[in-house]
């Protein structure tokens, strides 16, 4: 008999133990997977949606109120399916802390809307850039070089000049007994303040007014488009069609601002070639100087980085501060006793024979309390800028899958009756008693500027602009609601919270020396 069949027979016999071992290992792994592996926590609870569109048809335009109402039924963390996008909303300080502190790095990316990318050169600004070397470089440059105490101090005369000009205008209107749209005046003030700091030394004085007029319409439209629900964000596979035309509209706005930035850069370079004394007179000159110095760095600053930062500051430095001061003024005018208390403090510190200077601000605790209470009751960005986890995480005992859109409902947290006494009342004195609440994001029941790595980079600038402007308005004028106008404190939701009905009021000069208004 041939030896070959015997060889195969021997092999079959010899393989049997290995087959048993392999099968045993497979069954062991399978048994462990089914019975021993720890089960993954469930997704957060939430309302049921419809096929494909999910909860989209049921969204209320006032999202901050809508999310707060859902939380009362499903708890402080819940999920919504918005098209193909899983969205999780957090409504409590403890859960905000888990995301913004305990798991800060994992949640440091942004969920970038398509309109946001279109407005910021592909999303290379501080707001939308993903967490990484490029973002760290840009934020470090802005915080250390542009938004430092020293740099902000150097721009004080620019801020003072604009505040004095606005005070002079309001005095003239008061003398004529002519009411003013407070929001419009504040917008113009913040616009000019921002432009002066950004490129006050680079744009000719005679061009400032025309540039400001251009900006007003463009920035309002950019803010509106950023807050407009975009079907392309909920169904990415149809994004290329831009069915609502929002990205196209945003590109038009971005192109207009880009042209303004180009003119400012070109003019700055002409000035530099004629008079290069090495001194930076505005933010733009600082940024361009840094761009030239950082050529050999690992992540070099490009012209588009410079423009994207300018975009952040233009949008973030105007509409946000404007709305905060307008809300504050509306609340104060509706409560004359609060205005009297603020003016008493101002008269004691500044005097009625003097004008407010920024050096007075540190001695005006009630004015600071007014700003804090305004930001508590009317947070500038009520849902913060959406976060996005880089990896699947567990928050509050629930699974948050990778790339989920995370809203932190600061508006709801700031009105939590478990944290705040009489939470819907405007009571600045609560911050005189509770001085631990500041703008650094370390108290998770008070997060007007966010917290963690992605806290707003412009906190110091916003604080100066709001406090200085608010103190001047209260010190220089009494305020009355003219006949035929109504004071309405209802807010209007958007990416930036606004007064639903613009505040129209009459500024009544209260300083005896008219020269103080000149």
Secondary structure, 3 states (H helix, E strand, C coil): CCHHHHHHHHHHHHHHHHHHHHHHHHHHHHHHHHHCCCCCCCECCCCCCECCCECHHHCCCCHHHHHHHHHHHHCCEEEEEECCEEEEEECCHHHHHHHHHHCCCCCCEECCCHHHHHHCCCCCCCCCCCCCHHHHHHHHHHHHHHCCHHHHHHCHHHHHHHHHHHHHHHHHHHHCCCCEEHHHHHHHHHHHHHHHHHHCCCCCHHHHHHHHHHHHHHHHHHHHHHHCCCHHHHCHHHHHHCCCCHHHHHHHHHHHHHHHHHHHHHHHHHHHHHCCCCCCCCHHHHHHHHHHHCCCCCCCCCHHHHHHHHHHHHHHCCHHHHHHHHHHHHHHHHCHHHHHHHHHHHHHHCCCCCCCCHHHHHHCHHHHHHHHHHHHHCCCCCCCCCEECCCCEEECCEEECCCCEEEECHHHHCCCCCCCCCCCCCCCCHHHHCCCCCCCCCCCCCCCCCCHHHCCCCHHHHHHHHHHHHHHHHHHEEEECCCCCCCCCCEECCCCCEECCCCEEEEEECCCCHHHHC
